[in-house]
């Protein structure tokens, strides 16, 4: 009879442990869903300039992939989205990735990236609109625009259904000043 009582105690302990773990992990997943995923999905769905392309919440990082639909309005909404998602994410790193990356337009970007980066690094921001206009003419693009705020430069290229959007940070630490 003693062996049966010990066996029942082990079963009770095992079931108790299993129930505790289920509640713990279930609570964690519910927290992730209700307190992080849903508020971020709501923030992105309210944007007029982009749609959610992909969304992943990891242990330490949240990745939000968006497709830009209104390039002119996106910079303002992007800044707001960055601020709001950081508040929601807490200690997690937030990465907002633009999904507009067609192969043909990426090649246009790469072909002029050296000159663009030089203008950026030398604080010669006034060269950028002329550079973008040159890309538009040379590559017969339907649209080529650059927008700038205090933190980033936003570049949009489009030809037919192919488009490309990138966000280039204006890092003060990396910038140098041209002399002469």
C-alpha positions in Angstrom: 0.0 0.0 0.0 2.9 2.3 0.7 4.2 2.0 -2.9 0.8 3.1 -4.2 0.8 6.2 -2.0 4.3 7.2 -3.2 3.2 6.6 -6.8 0.1 8.8 -6.3 2.2 11.6 -4.7 4.6 11.5 -7.7 1.7 11.7 -10.1 0.2 14.6 -8.1 3.5 16.4 -8.1 4.0 15.8 -11.8 0.5 17.1 -12.6 1.0 20.1 -10.4 4.3 20.9 -12.1 2.7 20.5 -15.5 -0.2 22.7 -14.6 2.2 25.4 -13.2 4.3 25.4 -16.3 1.2 25.5 -18.6 -0.1 28.6 -16.6 3.3 30.2 -16.7 4.0 29.9 -20.4 0.3 30.4 -21.3 0.4 33.7 -19.3 3.6 34.7 -21.1 2.2 34.0 -24.5 -1.1 35.8 -23.6 1.0 38.8 -22.4 3.0 38.9 -25.6 -0.3 38.7 -27.7 -2.3 41.3 -25.7 0.3 43.8 -24.5 2.8 43.8 -27.4 1.5 42.2 -30.6 -2.0 43.6 -30.7 -1.0 47.3 -29.8 1.8 47.3 -32.5 -0.5 45.8 -35.1 -3.1 48.5 -34.2 -0.4 51.2 -34.6 0.6 50.0 -38.0 -2.9 49.5 -39.2 -3.7 53.1 -38.5 -0.9 54.3 -40.8 -2.0 56.0 -44.0 1.3 55.6 -45.7 2.2 51.9 -45.2 0.7 48.5 -44.6 2.0 45.6 -42.5 3.9 43.1 -44.6 5.3 40.8 -41.8 5.5 40.9 -38.1 7.6 38.8 -35.7 8.0 39.1 -31.9 11.1 37.3 -30.6 12.6 37.0 -27.1 14.7 40.2 -27.4 13.6 41.8 -30.7 10.5 42.8 -32.6 10.7 43.1 -36.3 8.0 45.0 -38.2 8.1 44.8 -42.0 6.0 47.5 -43.7 5.2 48.2 -47.4 5.3 51.9 -48.1 2.2 53.0 -50.1 2.5 56.8 -49.8 6.2 57.8 -49.9 5.6 61.5 -49.2 3.6 60.9 -46.0 5.7 58.0 -44.7 8.6 59.9 -43.0 6.3 61.6 -40.5 4.4 58.4 -39.7 7.6 56.5 -39.5 8.9 58.8 -36.7 5.6 58.4 -34.8 5.7 54.6 -35.3 9.2 54.3 -34.0 8.4 56.3 -30.9 5.1 54.5 -30.1 6.5 51.0 -30.7 9.5 51.7 -28.4 7.1 52.5 -25.6 5.1 49.4 -26.2 8.1 47.1 -26.6 9.7 47.9 -23.3 13.2 46.3 -23.2 12.9 44.6 -26.6 14.8 46.1 -29.6 12.4 47.2 -32.4 13.4 46.9 -36.0 11.2 48.5 -38.7 12.1 47.2 -42.1 10.8 48.6 -45.4 9.7 45.8 -47.7 9.7 47.9 -50.9 12.9 46.3 -52.3 12.5 45.3 -55.9 15.6 43.8 -57.5 15.6 46.3 -60.4 15.3 49.4 -58.2 17.8 48.0 -55.7 20.3 47.9 -58.5 19.6 51.6 -59.3 20.1 52.4 -55.7 23.4 50.4 -55.5 24.7 52.0 -58.7 24.5 55.5 -57.1 25.1 54.6 -53.5 28.7 55.7 -53.4 27.9 59.3 -54.5 24.9 59.4 -52.2 26.9 58.3 -49.2 29.7 60.8 -50.0 27.1 63.6 -50.0 25.7 62.3 -46.7 29.1 61.9 -45.0 30.2 65.3 -46.1 27.0 67.0 -44.9 26.3 68.1 -48.5 22.6 67.4 -48.3 21.8 69.9 -51.0 23.5 67.5 -53.5 21.0 64.8 -52.8 18.0 66.2 -54.7 20.1 66.7 -57.8 21.5 63.2 -57.5 18.0 61.7 -57.2 16.8 63.8 -60.2 19.8 62.5 -62.2 18.9 58.9 -61.3 15.3 59.5 -62.4 16.4 60.8 -65.8 19.2 58.3 -66.4 17.1 55.3 -65.4 13.8 56.6 -66.9 12.1 56.2 -63.5 8.5 57.1 -63.0 9.3 58.6 -59.5 12.5 59.4 -57.6 12.2 61.3 -54.4 14.3 62.1 -51.3 12.9 63.4 -48.0 14.9 64.4 -45.0 14.3 65.1 -41.3 16.6 65.6 -38.4 17.3 61.8 -38.0 17.0 60.2 -41.5 17.0 60.6 -45.2 14.2 58.7 -47.0 14.7 57.7 -50.6 12.0 56.4 -53.0 12.5 55.0 -56.5 9.8 53.7 -58.8 9.5 52.4 -62.3 6.3 50.7 -63.4 5.4 48.2 -60.6 8.9 48.0 -59.3 9.8 50.2 -56.4 12.4 50.7 -53.7 12.3 52.6 -50.4 15.1 53.0 -48.0 15.7 54.9 -44.8 19.3 56.1 -44.4 20.2 57.3 -40.8 21.9 60.7 -40.5 24.4 59.7 -37.8 26.3 62.6 -36.4 29.0 60.3 -35.2 29.7 59.0 -38.7 29.5 62.4 -40.5 32.6 64.4 -41.4 32.8 68.0 -42.6 34.2 68.9 -46.0 37.0 71.4 -46.0 37.5 74.0 -48.7 
